[in-house]
Amino acid sequence: MLRLIDLPEAFKYEPFFCRDEHAIPLNSSSAVEEIIKSNPFYFDICFKANVPIDFYPWKNPEISIPVLIDEWHSIQETIKSRIRSNARKADKAEMIKGISILICLINWSNETPIHDLDIKSDDFTAFSVKPINASERLMYVLLKPEQYHSFVQLNQLIEEMVKQYYKNRAMRSREK
């Protein structure tokens, strides 16, 4: 029998989840990579819903961030090929997954779980590791995710975030 996790209200935001979506399936896999690839928000949802989990990606960014980056590279190629073949329009579902990856990258790089998916212009101001104007740029991408310019913006945001993450990591290892 399929076990379900109640979707917290804080995660019921379009385009990630529908308002009438009330649960997600409990993932039976023990492979962190598989879980992150199937639903980047899975661990955050479990944490918010008080469902016991064995892995906290925001406490283990050295494991979780490379998985997100690999998944982005895979999605990025799919989106690029779709844009080339479809008159500069990206696949919305793939773009939403890319946006999900970016949100995870920003939060987990700052060793913080995602508290909600209601993106506002000041959401990432408290974070030290983030791209410049991340919230505003992310809100632009969310408005029309299928547009070519949104893909370019998302790609730049993720590239900047990855650089910031590795820069922060290098600076921390020097301090030790």
Disulfide bonds with the S-S distance in Angstrom:
none
